[in-house]
Amino acid sequence: MKTLLCVEDERDLLQNNRRFFEKSGYTVLSAENLAQAREHLATNSPDAIILDIMLPDGLGLDLLKELREKGHDTPVLLLTAWGRPQNIAAGLRAGANDYLTKPFDYDVLLARVEAMLRGAEQIPEKVAKGSLTLNVIAGQTLLKGADMLLTQKEFAMLLLFSQNEGRTISAEYLYEKVWGQPLPDDSQAVKSTASRLRKKLAESGYTIRAERGEGYIFESE
């Protein structure tokens, strides 16, 4: 049975959501604010999170960013009254998998949650590239059986590269996926992370090639 964490400060709506998902066959954890949500996440690993943005003790986007920065890839659907295009874009760029505005239809909400869970199940536990083995669950990369001791950002970038071997990936796309936000004008984070990763990939049979003005390519040497 899948477990959902519903974070919603409107108590009646939270109770309605809980009853609906329980009737649909889910185990439901409920939280009325960020503090309660963090308490649940400290002791539980929900299969998906349904997250409001405006909460009494802060923004749901802050919790979302925390999760992504720590390397958690739990599917998150933002369920909020904020429905402007810029709000939706900001939510997705912060790392949300989906976005639904209030008022909503429960059949649509259920269908979107099911779609998120299906997508999560399609992510392999391990990715193998020659002498490289990426353990997606543990966030660990082995080179010829030895731990490469990658940072969270290095692992996230290498995983993205491994899923797009031979393709040019822009710095903007890398930053949005790895850091969970738009690329700042003065950021050197992508360049420095790619450089460190390139050095650590020595003797792996793979390298990261930079194309001026285009982006980066992960390819076999």
C-alpha positions as CSV (number, residue, x, y, z in Angstrom):
1,M,0.0,0.0,0.0
2,K,1.4,3.4,-1.0
3,T,1.8,6.2,1.6
4,L,0.9,9.8,0.9
5,L,1.8,12.9,2.9
6,C,-0.8,15.6,2.6
7,V,0.2,19.0,3.8
8,E,-2.7,21.5,4.0
9,D,-3.6,24.2,6.6
10,E,-7.3,24.2,5.8
11,R,-8.4,21.6,8.3
12,D,-11.7,20.6,6.6
13,L,-9.9,20.2,3.2
14,L,-7.2,18.2,4.9
15,Q,-9.7,15.8,6.4
16,N,-11.6,15.5,3.1
17,N,-8.3,14.8,1.3
18,R,-7.4,12.2,3.8
19,R,-10.7,10.4,3.7
20,F,-10.7,10.5,-0.1
21,F,-7.2,8.9,-0.5
22,E,-7.9,6.4,2.3
23,K,-11.0,5.2,0.4
24,S,-8.8,5.0,-2.7
25,G,-6.5,2.6,-1.0
26,Y,-3.7,4.8,0.3
27,T,-2.2,5.2,3.7
28,V,-2.3,8.9,4.5
29,L,-0.1,11.1,6.8
30,S,-1.5,14.5,7.4
31,A,0.1,17.8,8.4
32,E,-1.3,21.3,8.9
33,N,2.0,23.1,8.7
34,L,5.7,22.7,7.7
35,A,6.7,21.7,11.3
36,Q,4.3,18.8,11.3
37,A,5.4,17.8,7.7
38,R,9.1,17.8,8.8
39,E,8.2,15.6,11.8
40,H,6.6,13.1,9.5
41,L,9.5,13.1,7.0
42,A,12.0,12.6,9.9
43,T,10.5,9.2,10.6
44,N,8.6,8.2,7.4
45,S,9.3,7.9,3.7
46,P,6.1,8.7,1.9
47,D,5.7,7.5,-1.7
48,A,4.4,11.0,-2.7
49,I,3.7,14.4,-1.2
50,I,0.7,16.6,-1.8
51,L,1.8,20.0,-0.7
52,D,0.1,23.4,-0.2
53,I,2.2,26.5,-0.8
54,M,0.7,29.0,1.7
55,L,1.1,27.5,5.2
56,P,1.0,29.1,8.6
57,D,4.8,28.8,9.3
58,G,6.2,29.4,5.8
59,L,5.9,28.4,2.2
60,G,5.6,24.8,0.9
61,L,8.2,25.8,-1.7
62,D,10.7,26.0,1.1
63,L,10.1,22.4,2.1
64,L,10.2,21.4,-1.5
65,K,13.6,23.0,-2.0
66,E,14.9,21.4,1.2
67,L,14.0,18.0,-0.1
68,R,15.6,18.5,-3.5
69,E,18.7,20.0,-2.1
70,K,19.1,16.9,0.2
71,G,18.8,14.7,-2.9
72,H,15.2,13.4,-2.1
73,D,13.3,12.6,-5.3
74,T,9.9,11.9,-3.7
75,P,7.2,12.9,-6.2
76,V,5.6,16.2,-5.1
77,L,2.3,17.7,-6.3
78,L,1.7,21.3,-5.4
79,L,-2.0,21.8,-4.5
80,T,-2.6,25.5,-4.1
81,A,-4.8,28.5,-4.7
82,W,-1.9,30.2,-6.5
83,G,-2.8,29.7,-10.1
84,R,-1.0,32.4,-12.1
85,P,1.4,31.1,-14.8
86,Q,4.4,32.5,-13.0
87,N,3.4,30.7,-9.8
88,I,3.1,27.4,-11.7
89,A,6.5,27.9,-13.4
90,A,8.1,28.8,-10.1
91,G,6.7,25.6,-8.5
92,L,7.9,23.4,-11.2
93,R,11.3,25.0,-11.3
94,A,11.6,24.5,-7.5
95,G,11.3,20.7,-8.1
96,A,7.6,19.9,-8.1
97,N,6.5,17.0,-10.3
98,D,3.0,18.4,-10.9
99,Y,0.9,21.4,-10.0
100,L,-2.9,21.6,-9.4
101,T,-4.9,24.7,-8.5
102,K,-7.8,25.0,-6.2
103,P,-10.7,24.4,-6.5
104,F,-10.0,21.0,-8.0
105,D,-11.8,17.8,-9.0
106,Y,-10.9,14.8,-6.9
107,D,-10.8,12.4,-9.9
108,V,-8.2,14.7,-11.5
109,L,-6.2,14.9,-8.3
110,L,-6.2,11.1,-8.0
111,A,-5.2,10.6,-11.7
112,R,-2.3,13.0,-11.2
113,V,-1.1,11.3,-8.1
114,E,-1.3,8.0,-9.9
115,A,0.7,9.4,-12.8
116,M,3.4,10.7,-10.5
117,L,3.7,7.3,-8.8
118,R,3.9,5.5,-12.1
119,G,6.7,7.8,-13.2
120,A,8.6,7.2,-9.9
121,E,8.4,3.5,-10.4
122,Q,10.1,3.8,-13.8
123,I,13.3,5.2,-12.3
124,P,15.8,2.3,-12.1
125,E,17.5,1.5,-8.8
126,K,20.9,1.3,-10.6
127,V,22.4,2.7,-13.8
128,A,25.4,1.1,-15.3
129,K,27.8,2.8,-17.7
130,G,30.9,0.7,-18.4
131,S,32.9,0.6,-15.2
132,L,30.5,3.0,-13.6
133,T,27.6,1.9,-11.4
134,L,25.2,4.5,-10.1
135,N,23.0,3.4,-7.2
136,V,20.1,5.8,-7.5
137,I,18.5,4.9,-4.2
138,A,21.7,5.3,-2.1
139,G,23.0,8.3,-4.2
140,Q,26.4,6.4,-4.6
141,T,28.6,5.9,-7.6
142,L,31.1,3.1,-7.9
143,L,34.1,3.1,-10.3
144,K,35.4,-0.4,-10.8
145,G,33.7,-1.3,-7.5
146,A,35.2,1.6,-5.5
147,D,33.1,4.5,-4.1
148,M,33.8,7.7,-6.0
149,L,32.7,9.7,-2.9
150,L,30.7,12.2,-5.0
151,T,28.9,15.1,-3.4
152,Q,25.1,15.2,-3.8
153,K,25.3,17.7,-6.6
154,E,28.0,15.7,-8.4
155,F,25.9,12.6,-8.2
156,A,22.8,14.4,-9.4
157,M,24.7,15.8,-12.3
158,L,26.3,12.5,-13.2
159,L,22.9,10.7,-13.1
160,L,21.5,13.3,-15.4
161,F,24.4,13.0,-17.8
162,S,24.2,9.2,-17.7
163,Q,20.6,9.4,-18.8
164,N,21.5,11.7,-21.7
165,E,24.8,10.2,-23.0
166,G,25.9,11.8,-26.2
167,R,23.4,14.7,-25.9
168,T,24.3,18.3,-25.3
169,I,22.8,19.6,-22.1
170,S,22.7,23.3,-21.5
171,A,24.1,24.9,-18.3
172,E,20.6,26.3,-17.7
173,Y,19.0,22.9,-17.8
174,L,21.6,21.3,-15.6
175,Y,21.2,24.0,-13.0
176,E,17.5,23.8,-12.9
177,K,17.5,20.0,-12.6
178,V,20.4,19.7,-10.1
179,W,20.0,22.9,-8.0
180,G,16.2,23.1,-8.5
181,Q,16.0,26.8,-9.5
182,P,16.8,29.0,-12.5
183,L,20.5,29.6,-13.4
184,P,21.7,32.9,-11.8
185,D,23.6,35.3,-14.2
186,D,26.8,35.1,-12.2
187,S,26.8,31.4,-11.2
188,Q,29.9,29.3,-11.7
189,A,28.4,26.3,-9.9
190,V,27.7,24.2,-13.1
191,K,31.2,24.9,-14.5
192,S,33.0,24.0,-11.2
193,T,30.9,21.0,-10.5
194,A,31.4,19.6,-14.0
195,S,35.1,20.2,-13.8
196,R,35.4,18.3,-10.5
197,L,33.3,15.5,-11.9
198,R,35.4,15.3,-15.0
199,K,38.5,14.8,-12.9
200,K,36.8,12.1,-10.8
201,L,35.8,10.3,-14.0
202,A,39.4,9.7,-15.0
203,E,40.0,6.1,-15.9
204,S,36.2,5.5,-16.1
205,G,36.2,5.5,-19.9
206,Y,33.9,8.5,-19.9
207,T,34.4,12.2,-19.9
208,I,32.4,15.5,-19.8
209,R,33.1,17.7,-22.8
210,A,32.2,21.4,-22.7
211,E,31.0,23.0,-25.9
212,R,31.3,26.8,-25.7
213,G,28.0,28.5,-25.7
214,E,26.1,25.2,-26.0
215,G,26.6,23.2,-22.8
216,Y,28.1,19.9,-21.8
217,I,28.2,16.4,-23.3
218,F,28.8,13.1,-21.4
219,E,30.5,10.7,-23.7
220,S,32.8,7.7,-23.9
221,E,36.5,8.5,-24.5
